[in-house]
Amino acid sequence: MRRALALLACLAGALGAAPGDALTVRDMLGREVTLPASPARIVSLVPSVTEIVFSLGAQDRLVGRTDFCDYPPAVRGTPSVGGMVNPDLEALVALEPDLVVATDEGNREETVQQLARLGIPTYLVRANRIAETVDLIERVGELTGRRSAVATLTGEMLRRVEAVRRAVAPYPRPRVLYVLWPEPLIVPGRRSILTELIEVAGGTSITARDGDAYPRFSLEAAVARAPEVIILADHSTGSSTAGRPAPEKWQRLASVPAIRAGRLHSADLSILHRYGPRVPDGLERLARIIHPEAFR
């Protein structure tokens, strides 16, 4: 493995020698990233970023993605470098990227360190709020030379967000339990974009003050907080049923207000957990679950 990485480092060094007109940008974690020029060959290890690149019309600059970058459907024509946790570095280097976009909330720190040793510039992103999603889109627009497309995309997103906020404003806020993963029970905490989306959709997340982004939680604590709406994340994709919610366990909790009222729902994880152009889609689905009376 070390010999393979050494050979890759030599190749990457030859490909990425920075000319005199190199430019330096700062990523979302405050790291300085030096690029030889505006990147023309980008590998995205972040499904949200992949969606943003396509939404801005910059897909001609995307030369690589992960297996989880599955939207829009046209992305399937872009070569994959494998998973987010363990991407194939040899396949990645062979794509001759000018820049790799990664995240500290899905990619391993070891991967970022290996890319640094290979001399491949890596731009780290993170978005835990709607405003940060807008910031990310603006940054991708800068990186891809598509600044002119940013305002239209973000303007429409924010218009839809405000429309939801207005629609649910007259109604009481039910207590909401969102279940990211059932065993162990993982929920959105203080730093999750889901916590803000539930709030904008007219609910109050019962785990909004817990942990950081996605803390573990106990079933007993969830029951004690008496959620009035329960939403189970659906991890299944296409024809695969793996990761589909199992509502039976929750339906047995007859003392929980959400179960008594028949307010146990599921939601598509691929939409609600990506901080990109489809944030309003996920928000609107949440709002219709929490406040169906606002959208009749």
PyMOL commands that set and color helices and strands:
alter all, ss='L'
color gray80, all
select helices_A, chain A and resi 2-15+47-55+59-61+73-77+89-94+109-117+130-144+147-168+193-200+219-224+248-251+257-260+269-272+279-290+292-295
alter helices_A, ss='H'
color red, helices_A
select strands_A, chain A and resi 23-26+32-35+42-44+62-64+99-103+122-125+175-179+204-205+229-234+264-268
alter strands_A, ss='S'
color yellow, strands_A
deselect
rebuild
show_as cartoon
